[in-house]
Amino acid sequence: MFGWQPSLQIAVPAPQGDNDGFGIKTVLALPPIPEMDALSQCRDESEDEDEMYQCIRDRALPPAYRTTVQCTEDHPNDDGAALICSTGRQDLEDAYRKMKKVQKCAKEHDGNGEIAMCAGQQFLGRNERYYAKCVKENLSDYSAAAACGLAKDLTPEQQIALSCAVKTGGNPKAFLICTGGQLLAREIDKCWQHGIATEDGCFGPNNDLRKFADGIDDRMRTALGENSEVYKAYKLYKDNVLLPGPTNDGVKALNTALNDLQHGPGENNDIVKAGNDLKKLIPSVSISLPSLF
């Protein structure tokens, strides 16, 4: 997840009786492209690049990716808690606290009985069993385990943001790379160096995101057909989302058409290649259902 391709992979335990749900489902997310006015204010008011990145995370990112200053102050040692606090939802904050306690115990103990005792409970309820299973299914990635624990209550954007908050420990630039990929981080770097919406600056004529999108346009059009719903959705995304202050209409349209990109016949199929290109550009969440709980 932490690099060129902004994607999150979560193994989510399936409920008993949900045998039809097994497999992998990928959902595209709205990219963390800053809002233009707030981005401009952050650049103007910051004394250095680090301060600009902090301001962007606090004030300019879309709400699902944003961590407020107050929540950061309230949770100085837990960036995941700060991000969940920033949603303004008490139910999610309560769930996150319970999840953290159970997950800590699940890493140290085997069996629901031992985990329950560690967590100060006589037995594990349904939610607690789910939290414990998230740890077991995501042992190599605690940030994915955290996203797994609250996945059913979070949007794809929030799932990515929570995982990246836990993984990066509050570093604003690392968080932006984690959530939006190297292309977006490279674009934001140009904001500080050359200004906003200028020829050499960020989100201007030489926008790296737009250039990459334009570069794969021919492959998308050839593979999908110029009049196909998938290609139309891609054009909507490229023309309306890869700008500061995006709406999510393009992402919704692409998610509606994504099934065609994921199930082409073979790795060399043009549709599969187009889908792989698309995933290099757009944040996504892939959820697998490996086991029951």
C-alpha positions as CSV (number, residue, x, y, z in Angstrom):
1,M,0.0,0.0,0.0
2,F,2.8,2.4,0.9
3,G,4.2,3.6,-2.4
4,W,3.3,3.9,-6.1
5,Q,-0.1,2.3,-6.0
6,P,-2.5,3.8,-3.4
7,S,-4.4,0.7,-2.4
8,L,-5.4,-1.1,0.8
9,Q,-5.9,-4.9,1.1
10,I,-8.0,-6.1,4.1
11,A,-8.9,-9.6,5.1
12,V,-12.4,-9.3,6.6
13,P,-13.9,-12.3,8.5
14,A,-17.3,-13.3,7.0
15,P,-20.3,-13.9,9.3
16,Q,-21.5,-17.4,9.8
17,G,-23.8,-18.5,7.0
18,D,-22.4,-16.0,4.5
19,N,-20.8,-18.6,2.3
20,D,-21.8,-16.7,-0.8
21,G,-19.6,-13.7,0.1
22,F,-16.2,-15.4,-0.2
23,G,-13.7,-13.9,-2.7
24,I,-12.1,-10.5,-3.2
25,K,-14.0,-7.3,-3.9
26,T,-12.3,-4.1,-4.9
27,V,-13.8,-0.7,-4.5
28,L,-12.3,2.5,-5.8
29,A,-12.1,5.5,-3.5
30,L,-12.2,9.3,-3.9
31,P,-8.5,10.4,-4.0
32,P,-7.3,12.8,-1.3
33,I,-6.9,15.7,-3.6
34,P,-6.9,19.0,-1.6
35,E,-9.5,21.7,-2.0
36,M,-8.0,24.6,-4.0
37,D,-8.7,27.6,-1.7
38,A,-7.6,25.7,1.4
39,L,-4.5,24.5,-0.4
40,S,-3.6,28.0,-1.4
41,Q,-4.1,29.3,2.2
42,C,-1.9,26.5,3.5
43,R,0.9,27.4,1.1
44,D,0.6,31.1,1.9
45,E,0.5,30.7,5.7
46,S,3.2,28.1,6.1
47,E,6.8,28.9,6.8
48,D,8.2,25.7,5.3
49,E,7.1,22.6,3.4
50,D,6.6,20.4,6.5
51,E,4.2,23.0,7.9
52,M,2.4,23.1,4.6
53,Y,1.8,19.4,4.6
54,Q,0.5,19.5,8.2
55,C,-1.9,22.3,7.2
56,I,-3.1,20.3,4.2
57,R,-3.8,17.3,6.3
58,D,-5.6,19.4,8.9
59,R,-7.6,21.7,6.6
60,A,-7.4,21.0,2.9
61,L,-8.0,17.3,2.3
62,P,-11.5,15.9,1.7
63,P,-13.3,15.3,5.0
64,A,-12.8,11.5,5.0
65,Y,-9.0,12.0,5.0
66,R,-8.8,15.0,7.3
67,T,-7.5,14.9,10.9
68,T,-8.5,18.0,12.9
69,V,-6.1,19.9,15.1
70,Q,-8.2,19.4,18.2
71,C,-8.4,15.6,17.7
72,T,-4.6,15.4,17.1
73,E,-4.1,17.3,20.4
74,D,-6.6,15.0,22.2
75,H,-4.9,11.8,20.9
76,P,-1.2,12.7,20.6
77,N,0.0,9.1,20.7
78,D,-2.6,7.4,18.6
79,D,-3.1,8.8,15.1
80,G,-5.8,6.2,14.3
81,A,-7.8,7.5,17.2
82,A,-7.2,11.1,16.1
83,L,-8.6,10.3,12.7
84,I,-11.6,8.5,14.0
85,C,-12.2,11.4,16.4
86,S,-12.2,13.7,13.4
87,T,-15.3,12.0,12.0
88,G,-17.3,13.5,14.9
89,R,-19.0,10.1,15.5
90,Q,-19.0,8.9,19.1
91,D,-20.1,5.4,18.1
92,L,-17.0,5.0,16.0
93,E,-14.7,6.3,18.8
94,D,-16.3,3.8,21.2
95,A,-15.8,1.0,18.7
96,Y,-12.2,2.0,18.0
97,R,-11.4,1.9,21.7
98,K,-13.0,-1.5,22.2
99,M,-11.2,-2.8,19.0
100,K,-7.8,-1.6,20.2
101,K,-8.2,-3.4,23.5
102,V,-9.3,-6.7,22.0
103,Q,-6.7,-6.5,19.3
104,K,-3.9,-6.0,21.8
105,C,-5.1,-9.0,23.7
106,A,-5.5,-11.1,20.5
107,K,-1.9,-10.4,19.5
108,E,-0.7,-11.8,22.9
109,H,-3.2,-14.7,23.5
110,D,-4.8,-17.6,21.6
111,G,-8.4,-18.6,22.1
112,N,-11.5,-16.5,22.8
113,G,-11.4,-17.4,26.5
114,E,-7.9,-16.1,27.0
115,I,-8.6,-13.0,24.9
116,A,-11.7,-12.3,26.9
117,M,-9.9,-12.6,30.2
118,C,-7.1,-10.3,29.0
119,A,-9.8,-7.7,27.9
120,G,-11.4,-7.9,31.3
121,Q,-14.5,-9.7,30.1
122,Q,-16.2,-13.1,30.9
123,F,-16.6,-13.8,27.2
124,L,-16.3,-12.2,23.9
125,G,-19.4,-10.8,22.3
126,R,-20.0,-10.8,18.5
127,N,-18.1,-7.6,17.9
128,E,-15.2,-8.6,20.0
129,R,-14.9,-11.9,18.2
130,Y,-14.8,-10.0,15.0
131,Y,-12.1,-7.7,16.2
132,A,-10.0,-10.6,17.4
133,K,-10.4,-12.4,14.0
134,C,-9.3,-9.2,12.2
135,V,-6.0,-9.5,14.0
136,K,-5.5,-13.1,13.1
137,E,-6.4,-12.5,9.4
138,N,-4.1,-9.5,9.1
139,L,-1.2,-10.5,11.3
140,S,1.4,-9.0,8.9
141,D,-0.2,-5.6,8.8
142,Y,-1.6,-4.0,12.0
143,S,-2.9,-1.0,10.0
144,A,-5.0,-3.3,7.9
145,A,-6.3,-5.0,11.0
146,A,-7.4,-1.6,12.4
147,A,-9.2,-0.9,9.1
148,C,-10.8,-4.4,9.2
149,G,-12.1,-3.8,12.7
150,L,-14.3,-0.8,11.6
151,A,-14.6,-1.6,7.9
152,K,-18.4,-2.2,8.0
153,D,-18.9,1.3,9.5
154,L,-16.4,3.2,7.3
155,T,-16.4,4.4,3.7
156,P,-13.6,3.2,1.4
157,E,-11.9,6.6,1.8
158,Q,-12.1,6.3,5.6
159,Q,-10.8,2.7,5.6
160,I,-7.7,3.9,3.6
161,A,-7.3,6.9,5.9
162,L,-7.5,4.9,9.1
163,S,-5.0,2.3,7.8
164,C,-2.6,5.0,6.7
165,A,-2.9,7.0,9.9
166,V,-1.9,3.9,11.9
167,K,0.9,3.0,9.5
168,T,2.5,6.4,9.2
169,G,2.1,7.5,12.8
170,G,1.0,11.0,12.1
171,N,3.7,12.2,9.6
172,P,1.6,14.4,7.2
173,K,3.7,13.8,4.0
174,A,3.9,10.0,4.6
175,F,0.2,10.0,5.2
176,L,-0.4,11.7,1.9
177,I,1.9,9.3,0.0
178,C,0.1,6.4,1.7
179,T,-3.4,7.5,0.9
180,G,-2.8,9.1,-2.5
181,G,0.3,7.5,-3.9
182,Q,3.6,8.9,-5.1
183,L,2.0,10.8,-8.0
184,L,-0.1,12.9,-5.7
185,A,2.8,13.6,-3.4
186,R,5.0,14.7,-6.3
187,E,2.2,17.0,-7.4
188,I,1.9,18.5,-3.9
189,D,5.6,19.1,-3.7
190,K,5.3,21.4,-6.7
191,C,2.8,23.5,-4.8
192,W,5.6,24.7,-2.4
193,Q,8.2,24.9,-5.1
194,H,6.4,26.6,-7.9
195,G,2.9,27.7,-6.7
196,I,-0.6,26.5,-7.5
197,A,-2.2,26.2,-10.9
198,T,0.9,27.8,-12.6
199,E,2.7,26.3,-15.6
200,D,5.3,24.6,-13.4
201,G,3.3,24.5,-10.2
202,C,0.8,21.9,-8.8
203,F,-2.5,21.2,-10.5
204,G,-1.6,23.3,-13.5
205,P,-1.1,22.4,-17.2
206,N,1.7,19.9,-16.2
207,N,-0.3,18.1,-13.5
208,D,1.4,14.7,-13.1
209,L,-2.0,13.1,-12.3
210,R,-3.6,14.4,-15.5
211,K,-0.5,13.5,-17.5
212,F,-0.6,9.9,-16.3
213,A,-4.4,9.7,-16.9
214,D,-3.9,11.1,-20.4
215,G,-1.1,8.6,-21.0
216,I,-3.3,5.6,-20.4
217,D,-6.3,7.1,-22.2
218,D,-5.6,5.4,-25.5
219,R,-5.4,2.0,-23.8
220,M,-8.6,2.6,-22.0
221,R,-10.4,3.7,-25.1
222,T,-9.1,0.8,-27.2
223,A,-9.7,-1.9,-24.6
224,L,-13.1,-0.7,-23.5
225,G,-14.6,1.0,-26.5
226,E,-15.2,4.7,-26.8
227,N,-18.9,4.4,-26.2
228,S,-18.7,1.9,-23.4
229,E,-20.0,2.9,-19.9
230,V,-16.6,2.0,-18.4
231,Y,-14.7,4.4,-20.7
232,K,-17.3,7.1,-20.2
233,A,-16.9,6.7,-16.5
234,Y,-13.1,6.9,-16.8
235,K,-13.4,10.1,-18.9
236,L,-15.7,11.6,-16.2
237,Y,-13.1,10.7,-13.6
238,K,-10.2,12.2,-15.6
239,D,-12.0,15.4,-16.5
240,N,-13.8,16.1,-13.2
241,V,-12.0,14.3,-10.3
242,L,-8.3,14.9,-11.0
243,L,-8.6,18.5,-9.9
244,P,-8.6,20.1,-6.5
245,G,-12.0,19.9,-4.8
246,P,-13.3,16.8,-6.6
247,T,-16.8,15.4,-6.4
248,N,-17.2,11.7,-6.2
249,D,-19.5,11.3,-9.3
250,G,-16.6,9.9,-11.3
251,V,-15.6,7.5,-8.6
252,K,-19.2,6.2,-8.3
253,A,-19.4,5.7,-12.1
254,L,-16.1,3.8,-12.1
255,N,-17.2,1.6,-9.2
256,T,-20.4,0.8,-11.1
257,A,-18.3,-0.3,-14.1
258,L,-15.3,-1.9,-12.2
259,N,-16.6,-5.4,-12.4
260,D,-15.8,-5.4,-16.2
261,L,-12.2,-4.4,-15.4
262,Q,-11.7,-7.1,-12.8
263,H,-12.9,-10.1,-14.6
264,G,-11.4,-10.0,-18.1
265,P,-10.2,-13.4,-19.4
266,G,-6.5,-13.6,-18.5
267,E,-3.7,-11.3,-17.5
268,N,-2.9,-10.3,-21.1
269,N,-6.5,-9.3,-21.9
270,D,-6.7,-5.6,-22.8
271,I,-9.4,-4.9,-20.3
272,V,-7.3,-6.4,-17.5
273,K,-4.3,-4.3,-18.6
274,A,-6.6,-1.2,-18.5
275,G,-7.8,-2.1,-15.1
276,N,-4.3,-2.5,-13.8
277,D,-3.4,0.9,-15.2
278,L,-6.4,2.4,-13.5
279,K,-5.4,1.0,-10.1
280,K,-2.1,2.8,-10.4
281,L,-4.0,6.1,-10.5
282,I,-7.0,5.7,-8.2
283,P,-7.0,4.7,-4.5
284,S,-8.7,1.4,-3.9
285,V,-9.7,-1.0,-1.1
286,S,-9.6,-4.8,-1.8
287,I,-11.5,-6.8,0.7
288,S,-11.2,-10.6,1.0
289,L,-13.3,-12.9,3.1
290,P,-11.0,-15.7,4.0
291,S,-12.8,-17.2,7.1
292,L,-15.9,-17.3,9.2
293,F,-16.2,-15.8,12.7
